[in-house]
Amino acid sequence: MLKRLLLSSIILSSIGLSTQAIDVNIPGADPSIASNAYENYVFSDEYIKLDKTKMVSESYEASKDKPNMVDYKKENSLSDQELKKITENYASMLLGVVEGKTDVILHTKQGGIHLTTPLVLDYKIKLDNPHDSTIYSWDTRYIPFWVSVDEYSSEISRENIGKLSDNFTGSDSRKLILQELSKNQKSTMVLKEASVQGAGFTYPRLRDSYWEQASFKEKQSKDIYWSNMIRFAYEKEPDVQYRLGFIIEPKADNHPSSDIANQLLVNYVLPSITPLADMNAYSKQIIPNDTNGFSYRVLKDSSVSDEVFEGHQIKVYNYNNTILQHVDYVSRPTSNREDPYGYVDDILSLGQDSTENSNNIKSYHYNLVWNDGIPGILLEQEFFDGSGLMLFITQNDKIRFINVIEYEKLDQGITKAQLRNMLIDVNVLQTHNKNSDAIDVFNLIVNK
């Protein structure tokens, strides 16, 4: 898989919001899909469903003879059937690592953006190319999603293109891609020039927005790669250009089509993109003076206090006695090959607690979050009385940052979506592995 992603690097370097329906001149735009559909939509197909079935059905056979499972069975005097049931129950709690959503947050000096994809993106590779792009790859089905943040000058860009955004065409895209390919002497890709399409498009709050798509042939294998992309700047962030899209790989298990990739990008990713500055209306950023290395957001007008929890001091923010936010720092758990970040254990703990307290807990949910290429996990529980618990965990090389919100029934204008977005917007000031070649959150990658 690493080889496949590295082959994609030249593509990255060269291709470079209400409930109304999407109305843009981009292939894949479906006017029948509401622009807020991304809030609940999760992509699936027959291959993902098969993975979910196998994840449960094969869990017992795959683990029953491991030493720790043998010891667990003996210590608890379990029969084979009892152990099988326990193993399959745990496996069912982990189905969200195959089918689910992912939040991606990109911070810049002027603000940044938050977007949602309807896919599980649990493998990251940072590519050393002219645009310093990062791929968040979807493990189980080879449809990598990539993002890039560049310094940007609309005036210089327009000089290079030679025309304004509303006159940008496929011919202009072809010219830019060929220029990038010519700069990269190590490129293994050849542009299929006839495949290039591109044009400017308009969307609320965006400026200099373009879409492009193209196919590339790998010189040695002759494999054909396809990619799509949108790039844009925000009116209030004019010196930054964002670029993002999907790549279709020739050996993808489920043979995904360009139509699927376009639909995912246009109908679900594009409408989800929001400036982080939008949260300034109801929250503020806290940059602690300590050495732990995390900044985070809290609700405006919250009172703050220091409290002792499990023998150490934590910050508690109180908003009108209905929303409590706890900020805690603990030592990062010892990494192990089967659960490098400890997030599998976090998910299982959430599922087990929700199952044991099912009389009170209406539902539970979790999904991955990437803050500037650093992974975290969002865990949620909703109770039958309308109250709820949200927990976001991320970490650097030494410290695990735990951000918790407990809320009563929300009736003061603050929504769950606002709380969720605020909770996960964490800037890891002292990073770990941010510039590493790869991060595999659940250690599920199989090299092919």
ZAFIGU-909041 format. One record per residue (C-alpha): z, x, y; residue number from 1. Coordinates in steps of 0.05 Angstrom, whole numbers, always signed. Each point is the difference from the previous one (the first is absolute). Example, Ala and Ser with C-alpha at 12.3 -4.5 7.8 and 13.67 -1.06 7.14 Angstrom:
Z:+156&X:+246&Y:-90&n:1 .
Z:-13&X:+27&Y:+69&n:2 .
//
This chain:
Z:+0&X:+0&Y:+0&n:1 .
Z:+16&X:+58&Y:+47&n:2 .
Z:-72&X:+24&Y:-8&n:3 .
Z:-27&X:-69&Y:+17&n:4 .
Z:+41&X:-2&Y:+64&n:5 .
Z:-20&X:+69&Y:+21&n:6 .
Z:-72&X:-19&Y:-9&n:7 .
Z:+12&X:-56&Y:+49&n:8 .
Z:+21&X:+46&Y:+56&n:9 .
Z:-69&X:+7&Y:+30&n:10 .
Z:-6&X:-75&Y:+3&n:11 .
Z:+63&X:-4&Y:+41&n:12 .
Z:-21&X:+54&Y:+47&n:13 .
Z:-68&X:-30&Y:+14&n:14 .
Z:+11&X:-75&Y:+4&n:15 .
Z:+34&X:+3&Y:+46&n:16 .
Z:+210&X:-394&Y:+99&n:17 .
Z:+34&X:-93&Y:-12&n:18 .
Z:-18&X:-45&Y:-58&n:19 .
Z:-72&X:-5&Y:+22&n:20 .
Z:-54&X:+22&Y:-48&n:21 .
Z:-32&X:+69&Y:+3&n:22 .
Z:-62&X:-3&Y:+43&n:23 .
Z:-30&X:+69&Y:+3&n:24 .
Z:-69&X:+28&Y:-17&n:25 .
Z:+25&X:+43&Y:-57&n:26 .
Z:-24&X:-7&Y:-72&n:27 .
Z:+52&X:-36&Y:-42&n:28 .
Z:+28&X:-42&Y:+57&n:29 .
Z:+15&X:-69&Y:-28&n:30 .
Z:+12&X:-53&Y:+54&n:31 .
Z:+34&X:-45&Y:-50&n:32 .
Z:+59&X:+50&Y:-7&n:33 .
Z:+54&X:-8&Y:+53&n:34 .
Z:+18&X:+63&Y:+38&n:35 .
Z:+72&X:-5&Y:-23&n:36 .
Z:-18&X:-4&Y:-74&n:37 .
Z:+21&X:+73&Y:-8&n:38 .
Z:+73&X:-22&Y:+6&n:39 .
Z:+0&X:-29&Y:-71&n:40 .
Z:-64&X:+25&Y:-33&n:41 .
Z:+4&X:+51&Y:-56&n:42 .
Z:-64&X:+25&Y:-33&n:43 .
Z:-6&X:-6&Y:-75&n:44 .
Z:-53&X:+1&Y:-54&n:45 .
Z:-4&X:-2&Y:-76&n:46 .
Z:+16&X:+74&Y:-5&n:47 .
Z:+63&X:-5&Y:+41&n:48 .
Z:+23&X:-61&Y:-40&n:49 .
Z:-13&X:+40&Y:-63&n:50 .
Z:+42&X:+58&Y:+27&n:51 .
Z:+57&X:-48&Y:+15&n:52 .
Z:-3&X:-29&Y:-71&n:53 .
Z:-1&X:+69&Y:-32&n:54 .
Z:+56&X:+24&Y:+45&n:55 .
Z:+47&X:-50&Y:-31&n:56 .
Z:-28&X:-4&Y:-71&n:57 .
Z:-3&X:+75&Y:-11&n:58 .
Z:+64&X:+19&Y:+36&n:59 .
Z:+44&X:-3&Y:-62&n:60 .
Z:-46&X:+40&Y:-46&n:61 .
Z:-10&X:+52&Y:+54&n:62 .
Z:+74&X:+12&Y:+12&n:63 .
Z:+40&X:-19&Y:-62&n:64 .
Z:+1&X:+70&Y:-30&n:65 .
Z:+19&X:+37&Y:+64&n:66 .
Z:+68&X:+34&Y:-7&n:67 .
Z:+31&X:-38&Y:+58&n:68 .
Z:-23&X:-67&Y:-30&n:69 .
Z:+27&X:+19&Y:-68&n:70 .
Z:+67&X:+18&Y:+31&n:71 .
Z:+0&X:-65&Y:+41&n:72 .
Z:-13&X:-41&Y:-62&n:73 .
Z:+55&X:+34&Y:-39&n:74 .
Z:+52&X:-3&Y:+57&n:75 .
Z:-12&X:-74&Y:+10&n:76 .
Z:-7&X:-18&Y:-75&n:77 .
Z:-68&X:-32&Y:+13&n:78 .
Z:-49&X:-25&Y:-53&n:79 .
Z:-74&X:+17&Y:+6&n:80 .
Z:-15&X:-70&Y:+26&n:81 .
Z:+56&X:+3&Y:+52&n:82 .
Z:-25&X:+68&Y:+25&n:83 .
Z:-71&X:-27&Y:+1&n:84 .
Z:+20&X:-59&Y:+43&n:85 .
Z:+38&X:+44&Y:+49&n:86 .
Z:-58&X:+49&Y:+5&n:87 .
Z:-51&X:-55&Y:+12&n:88 .
Z:+44&X:-33&Y:+53&n:89 .
Z:+4&X:+65&Y:+38&n:90 .
Z:-75&X:+10&Y:-6&n:91 .
Z:-12&X:-70&Y:+29&n:92 .
Z:+40&X:+20&Y:+61&n:93 .
Z:-48&X:+57&Y:+13&n:94 .
Z:-65&X:-40&Y:+0&n:95 .
Z:-4&X:+7&Y:+75&n:96 .
Z:-17&X:+73&Y:-7&n:97 .
Z:-67&X:-23&Y:-29&n:98 .
Z:-15&X:-63&Y:+40&n:99 .
Z:+27&X:-6&Y:+71&n:100 .
Z:-7&X:+18&Y:+73&n:101 .
Z:+12&X:+63&Y:+40&n:102 .
Z:+19&X:+10&Y:+73&n:103 .
Z:-29&X:+61&Y:+36&n:104 .
Z:+30&X:+22&Y:+66&n:105 .
Z:-31&X:+54&Y:+44&n:106 .
Z:+40&X:+27&Y:+59&n:107 .
Z:-32&X:+33&Y:+61&n:108 .
Z:+27&X:+27&Y:+66&n:109 .
Z:-26&X:-63&Y:+34&n:110 .
Z:+25&X:-50&Y:-53&n:111 .
Z:-35&X:-9&Y:-66&n:112 .
Z:-21&X:-56&Y:-46&n:113 .
Z:+25&X:-39&Y:-61&n:114 .
Z:-48&X:-28&Y:-52&n:115 .
Z:+5&X:-33&Y:-68&n:116 .
Z:-44&X:+8&Y:-61&n:117 .
Z:-2&X:-51&Y:-57&n:118 .
Z:+3&X:+58&Y:-50&n:119 .
Z:+53&X:+46&Y:-29&n:120 .
Z:-11&X:+68&Y:+32&n:121 .
Z:+48&X:+48&Y:-35&n:122 .
Z:-36&X:+66&Y:+2&n:123 .
Z:-15&X:+40&Y:+63&n:124 .
Z:-42&X:+61&Y:+10&n:125 .
Z:-8&X:+35&Y:+67&n:126 .
Z:-69&X:+30&Y:+7&n:127 .
Z:-15&X:+62&Y:+41&n:128 .
Z:-63&X:-24&Y:+36&n:129 .
Z:-20&X:-3&Y:+73&n:130 .
Z:+37&X:-66&Y:+10&n:131 .
Z:+62&X:+16&Y:-41&n:132 .
Z:-7&X:-65&Y:-38&n:133 .
Z:+50&X:-27&Y:-50&n:134 .
Z:-19&X:-41&Y:-61&n:135 .
Z:+47&X:-51&Y:-29&n:136 .
Z:-30&X:-11&Y:-68&n:137 .
Z:+10&X:-61&Y:-43&n:138 .
Z:+18&X:+31&Y:-66&n:139 .
Z:-19&X:-52&Y:-51&n:140 .
Z:-67&X:-17&Y:+29&n:141 .
Z:-39&X:+54&Y:+34&n:142 .
Z:-9&X:-29&Y:+70&n:143 .
Z:+31&X:+52&Y:+46&n:144 .
Z:+20&X:-23&Y:+69&n:145 .
Z:-4&X:+52&Y:+55&n:146 .
Z:+26&X:+7&Y:+71&n:147 .
Z:-10&X:+49&Y:+56&n:148 .
Z:+28&X:+7&Y:+70&n:149 .
Z:-39&X:+42&Y:+50&n:150 .
Z:+6&X:+21&Y:+72&n:151 .
Z:-52&X:-41&Y:+36&n:152 .
Z:-37&X:-4&Y:+65&n:153 .
Z:-44&X:-62&Y:+7&n:154 .
Z:-41&X:+35&Y:+54&n:155 .
Z:-15&X:+60&Y:-44&n:156 .
Z:-13&X:-45&Y:-60&n:157 .
Z:-50&X:-40&Y:+39&n:158 .
Z:-35&X:+63&Y:+23&n:159 .
Z:-6&X:+23&Y:-73&n:160 .
Z:-26&X:-68&Y:-22&n:161 .
Z:-43&X:-8&Y:+61&n:162 .
Z:+15&X:-74&Y:+10&n:163 .
Z:+55&X:-51&Y:+7&n:164 .
Z:+35&X:-31&Y:-60&n:165 .
Z:-36&X:-66&Y:+2&n:166 .
Z:-67&X:+37&Y:-9&n:167 .
Z:+23&X:+45&Y:-57&n:168 .
Z:-45&X:-6&Y:-60&n:169 .
Z:-10&X:+25&Y:-71&n:170 .
Z:-45&X:+55&Y:+26&n:171 .
Z:+57&X:+26&Y:+43&n:172 .
Z:+46&X:+0&Y:-60&n:173 .
Z:-51&X:+39&Y:-41&n:174 .
Z:-6&X:+52&Y:+56&n:175 .
Z:+76&X:+10&Y:+4&n:176 .
Z:+9&X:+5&Y:-76&n:177 .
Z:-56&X:+52&Y:-6&n:178 .
Z:+32&X:+40&Y:+57&n:179 .
Z:+67&X:+1&Y:-38&n:180 .
Z:-33&X:+20&Y:-65&n:181 .
Z:-36&X:+57&Y:+33&n:182 .
Z:+67&X:+26&Y:+26&n:183 .
Z:+31&X:+1&Y:-69&n:184 .
Z:-30&X:+59&Y:-37&n:185 .
Z:+41&X:-15&Y:-63&n:186 .
Z:-23&X:-71&Y:-6&n:187 .
Z:-19&X:-24&Y:-70&n:188 .
Z:-27&X:-65&Y:+27&n:189 .
Z:-70&X:-21&Y:+22&n:190 .
Z:-8&X:-60&Y:+44&n:191 .
Z:-47&X:-55&Y:-25&n:192 .
Z:-29&X:-11&Y:+68&n:193 .
Z:-32&X:-68&Y:-16&n:194 .
Z:+68&X:-27&Y:-18&n:195 .
Z:+32&X:+8&Y:+68&n:196 .
Z:+18&X:-62&Y:+39&n:197 .
Z:+41&X:-4&Y:+64&n:198 .
Z:+11&X:-40&Y:+63&n:199 .
Z:+50&X:-14&Y:+54&n:200 .
Z:+45&X:-60&Y:-8&n:201 .
Z:+50&X:-36&Y:+44&n:202 .
Z:+70&X:-20&Y:-19&n:203 .
Z:+61&X:-20&Y:+42&n:204 .
Z:+35&X:+59&Y:+34&n:205 .
Z:-47&X:+53&Y:-30&n:206 .
Z:-48&X:+43&Y:+39&n:207 .
Z:-57&X:+46&Y:-22&n:208 .
Z:+2&X:-33&Y:-69&n:209 .
Z:-54&X:+15&Y:-51&n:210 .
Z:-11&X:-12&Y:-74&n:211 .
Z:-39&X:+46&Y:-46&n:212 .
Z:-18&X:+4&Y:-73&n:213 .
Z:-39&X:+50&Y:-40&n:214 .
Z:-13&X:+29&Y:-69&n:215 .
Z:+4&X:+74&Y:-20&n:216 .
Z:-25&X:+38&Y:-61&n:217 .
Z:+42&X:+56&Y:-30&n:218 .
Z:-46&X:+60&Y:-8&n:219 .
Z:+21&X:+22&Y:-70&n:220 .
Z:+20&X:-64&Y:-36&n:221 .
Z:-51&X:-44&Y:+38&n:222 .
Z:+55&X:-53&Y:+4&n:223 .
Z:-7&X:-50&Y:+57&n:224 .
Z:+59&X:-13&Y:+46&n:225 .
Z:+2&X:-57&Y:+49&n:226 .
Z:+45&X:-8&Y:+60&n:227 .
Z:+13&X:-48&Y:+57&n:228 .
Z:+38&X:+11&Y:+64&n:229 .
Z:+23&X:-31&Y:+65&n:230 .
Z:+19&X:+43&Y:+59&n:231 .
Z:+30&X:-22&Y:+65&n:232 .
Z:+47&X:+14&Y:+58&n:233 .
Z:+52&X:-46&Y:+32&n:234 .
Z:-6&X:-18&Y:+74&n:235 .
Z:+71&X:+25&Y:+12&n:236 .
Z:-9&X:+63&Y:-43&n:237 .
Z:-68&X:+25&Y:+25&n:238 .
Z:+8&X:+73&Y:-21&n:239 .
Z:+8&X:-14&Y:-75&n:240 .
Z:-53&X:-23&Y:-49&n:241 .
Z:+18&X:-31&Y:-66&n:242 .
Z:-47&X:+1&Y:-60&n:243 .
Z:+12&X:-33&Y:-67&n:244 .
Z:-38&X:-26&Y:-60&n:245 .
Z:-10&X:-1&Y:-74&n:246 .
Z:-39&X:+44&Y:-49&n:247 .
Z:-35&X:-25&Y:-62&n:248 .
Z:-2&X:+52&Y:-55&n:249 .
Z:-52&X:+0&Y:-55&n:250 .
Z:+50&X:+6&Y:-57&n:251 .
Z:+47&X:-54&Y:+23&n:252 .
Z:+29&X:-38&Y:-59&n:253 .
Z:-19&X:-69&Y:+25&n:254 .
Z:-66&X:+19&Y:+33&n:255 .
Z:+19&X:-29&Y:+68&n:256 .
Z:-56&X:-21&Y:+45&n:257 .
Z:-13&X:+15&Y:+73&n:258 .
Z:+7&X:-75&Y:+13&n:259 .
Z:+73&X:+3&Y:-24&n:260 .
Z:+16&X:+61&Y:+42&n:261 .
Z:-32&X:-32&Y:+62&n:262 .
Z:+38&X:-65&Y:-11&n:263 .
Z:+66&X:+37&Y:-8&n:264 .
Z:-12&X:+41&Y:+63&n:265 .
Z:-25&X:-56&Y:+45&n:266 .
Z:+38&X:-62&Y:-22&n:267 .
Z:+67&X:+31&Y:-17&n:268 .
Z:+10&X:+70&Y:+29&n:269 .
Z:-33&X:-10&Y:+69&n:270 .
Z:+40&X:-63&Y:+18&n:271 .
Z:+65&X:+33&Y:-21&n:272 .
Z:-6&X:+58&Y:+49&n:273 .
Z:+51&X:-5&Y:+57&n:274 .
Z:+24&X:+50&Y:+51&n:275 .
Z:+71&X:+23&Y:-11&n:276 .
Z:+11&X:-11&Y:+74&n:277 .
Z:-1&X:-75&Y:-14&n:278 .
Z:+70&X:+7&Y:-28&n:279 .
Z:+26&X:+24&Y:+67&n:280 .
Z:+5&X:-72&Y:+22&n:281 .
Z:+59&X:-13&Y:-46&n:282 .
Z:+23&X:+69&Y:-25&n:283 .
Z:+14&X:+70&Y:+24&n:284 .
Z:-5&X:+68&Y:-32&n:285 .
Z:+62&X:+41&Y:-16&n:286 .
Z:-7&X:+75&Y:-3&n:287 .
Z:+67&X:+28&Y:-24&n:288 .
Z:+28&X:+65&Y:+25&n:289 .
Z:+22&X:+20&Y:-70&n:290 .
Z:-37&X:+47&Y:-47&n:291 .
Z:-20&X:-51&Y:-53&n:292 .
Z:-70&X:-7&Y:+29&n:293 .
Z:-18&X:-74&Y:+2&n:294 .
Z:-15&X:-47&Y:+58&n:295 .
Z:+1&X:-75&Y:-10&n:296 .
Z:-1&X:-67&Y:+36&n:297 .
Z:+54&X:-51&Y:+14&n:298 .
Z:-1&X:-68&Y:+34&n:299 .
Z:+9&X:+0&Y:+74&n:300 .
Z:+68&X:-24&Y:+25&n:301 .
Z:+33&X:+20&Y:-66&n:302 .
Z:+71&X:+28&Y:+6&n:303 .
Z:+13&X:+64&Y:-38&n:304 .
Z:+62&X:+25&Y:-36&n:305 .
Z:+20&X:+55&Y:-49&n:306 .
Z:+29&X:-24&Y:-65&n:307 .
Z:+24&X:+34&Y:-63&n:308 .
Z:-40&X:-16&Y:-63&n:309 .
Z:+15&X:+32&Y:-68&n:310 .
Z:+38&X:+56&Y:+33&n:311 .
Z:-49&X:+18&Y:+55&n:312 .
Z:-20&X:-26&Y:+69&n:313 .
Z:-60&X:-45&Y:+11&n:314 .
Z:-31&X:-34&Y:+60&n:315 .
Z:+4&X:-76&Y:+3&n:316 .
Z:-42&X:-40&Y:+50&n:317 .
Z:+21&X:-72&Y:+12&n:318 .
Z:-48&X:-51&Y:+30&n:319 .
Z:+36&X:-65&Y:+19&n:320 .
Z:+42&X:+3&Y:-63&n:321 .
Z:-60&X:-25&Y:-40&n:322 .
Z:-39&X:+64&Y:-14&n:323 .
Z:+35&X:+64&Y:-22&n:324 .
Z:-36&X:+66&Y:-7&n:325 .
Z:+33&X:+58&Y:-37&n:326 .
Z:-28&X:+70&Y:+6&n:327 .
Z:+25&X:+50&Y:-52&n:328 .
Z:-16&X:+71&Y:-22&n:329 .
Z:+15&X:+25&Y:-70&n:330 .
Z:-20&X:+61&Y:-40&n:331 .
Z:-69&X:-6&Y:-31&n:332 .
Z:+6&X:-13&Y:-75&n:333 .
Z:-20&X:+56&Y:-47&n:334 .
Z:-74&X:-6&Y:-14&n:335 .
Z:-25&X:-9&Y:-71&n:336 .
Z:-69&X:-3&Y:-28&n:337 .
Z:+3&X:-73&Y:-20&n:338 .
Z:+25&X:-24&Y:+68&n:339 .
Z:-13&X:+53&Y:+53&n:340 .
Z:+25&X:-40&Y:+59&n:341 .
Z:+51&X:-45&Y:-34&n:342 .
Z:-39&X:-61&Y:+20&n:343 .
Z:-9&X:-25&Y:-71&n:344 .
Z:+75&X:-1&Y:-8&n:345 .
Z:+5&X:-37&Y:+67&n:346 .
Z:-50&X:-52&Y:-24&n:347 .
Z:+37&X:-10&Y:-66&n:348 .
Z:+66&X:-7&Y:+36&n:349 .
Z:-30&X:-53&Y:+45&n:350 .
Z:-29&X:-38&Y:-59&n:351 .
Z:+63&X:+4&Y:-42&n:352 .
Z:+45&X:-23&Y:+58&n:353 .
Z:-48&X:-57&Y:+16&n:354 .
Z:-1&X:-22&Y:-73&n:355 .
Z:+75&X:+2&Y:-8&n:356 .
Z:+10&X:-40&Y:+64&n:357 .
Z:-58&X:-48&Y:-9&n:358 .
Z:+45&X:-59&Y:+18&n:359 .
Z:+2&X:+26&Y:+71&n:360 .
Z:-63&X:+41&Y:+7&n:361 .
Z:-64&X:-40&Y:+10&n:362 .
Z:-49&X:+58&Y:-5&n:363 .
Z:-6&X:+75&Y:+5&n:364 .
Z:-57&X:+45&Y:+21&n:365 .
Z:-17&X:+73&Y:+10&n:366 .
Z:-58&X:+42&Y:+24&n:367 .
Z:-17&X:+71&Y:+20&n:368 .
Z:-2&X:+24&Y:+72&n:369 .
Z:-31&X:+64&Y:+26&n:370 .
Z:+25&X:+27&Y:+67&n:371 .
Z:-48&X:+56&Y:+21&n:372 .
Z:-14&X:+18&Y:-72&n:373 .
Z:+74&X:-3&Y:-22&n:374 .
Z:+16&X:-53&Y:-52&n:375 .
Z:+55&X:-52&Y:+3&n:376 .
Z:+18&X:-64&Y:-36&n:377 .
Z:+15&X:-68&Y:+30&n:378 .
Z:+46&X:-45&Y:-42&n:379 .
Z:+14&X:-73&Y:+18&n:380 .
Z:+43&X:-57&Y:-25&n:381 .
Z:-3&X:-72&Y:+26&n:382 .
Z:+58&X:-47&Y:-15&n:383 .
Z:-3&X:-75&Y:-10&n:384 .
Z:+40&X:-13&Y:+64&n:385 .
Z:-53&X:+33&Y:+43&n:386 .
Z:+36&X:+66&Y:+9&n:387 .
Z:-27&X:+66&Y:-25&n:388 .
Z:+4&X:+75&Y:-10&n:389 .
Z:-52&X:+53&Y:+17&n:390 .
Z:+7&X:+72&Y:-20&n:391 .
Z:-46&X:+58&Y:+19&n:392 .
Z:+9&X:+69&Y:-31&n:393 .
Z:-37&X:+64&Y:+17&n:394 .
Z:+20&X:+74&Y:-3&n:395 .
Z:-13&X:+71&Y:+20&n:396 .
Z:+14&X:+61&Y:-44&n:397 .
Z:+76&X:-8&Y:+5&n:398 .
Z:+19&X:-68&Y:+29&n:399 .
Z:-13&X:-71&Y:-24&n:400 .
Z:-4&X:-48&Y:+59&n:401 .
Z:+23&X:-72&Y:-16&n:402 .
Z:-15&X:-54&Y:+51&n:403 .
Z:+29&X:-69&Y:-17&n:404 .
Z:-5&X:-68&Y:+34&n:405 .
Z:+42&X:-60&Y:-20&n:406 .
Z:-17&X:-65&Y:+34&n:407 .
Z:+24&X:-71&Y:+0&n:408 .
Z:-49&X:-57&Y:+5&n:409 .
Z:-47&X:+21&Y:+56&n:410 .
Z:-3&X:-51&Y:+57&n:411 .
Z:+3&X:+43&Y:+63&n:412 .
Z:-73&X:+17&Y:+8&n:413 .
Z:+2&X:+63&Y:-43&n:414 .
Z:-44&X:-6&Y:-62&n:415 .
Z:+5&X:+34&Y:-67&n:416 .
Z:-67&X:+34&Y:+13&n:417 .
Z:+28&X:+30&Y:+64&n:418 .
Z:+62&X:+25&Y:-35&n:419 .
Z:-41&X:+29&Y:-57&n:420 .
Z:-48&X:+36&Y:+46&n:421 .
Z:+57&X:+28&Y:+42&n:422 .
Z:+39&X:+22&Y:-61&n:423 .
Z:-56&X:+42&Y:-31&n:424 .
Z:-22&X:+34&Y:+64&n:425 .
Z:+37&X:+65&Y:-12&n:426 .
Z:-23&X:+67&Y:+26&n:427 .
Z:+20&X:+58&Y:-46&n:428 .
Z:+12&X:+54&Y:+51&n:429 .
Z:+16&X:+54&Y:-51&n:430 .
Z:-52&X:-12&Y:-53&n:431 .
Z:-7&X:+19&Y:-72&n:432 .
Z:-66&X:+13&Y:-33&n:433 .
Z:-38&X:-31&Y:+58&n:434 .
Z:-52&X:+55&Y:-5&n:435 .
Z:+0&X:+6&Y:-75&n:436 .
Z:-63&X:-7&Y:-41&n:437 .
Z:+24&X:-63&Y:-35&n:438 .
Z:+57&X:-49&Y:-6&n:439 .
Z:+5&X:-44&Y:-62&n:440 .
Z:+55&X:-50&Y:+13&n:441 .
Z:+7&X:-28&Y:-70&n:442 .
Z:-29&X:+59&Y:-38&n:443 .
Z:-54&X:-45&Y:-30&n:444 .
Z:-61&X:+44&Y:+13&n:445 .
Z:-39&X:+20&Y:-61&n:446 .
Z:-48&X:+58&Y:+13&n:447 .
Z:-69&X:-16&Y:-24&n:448 .
//
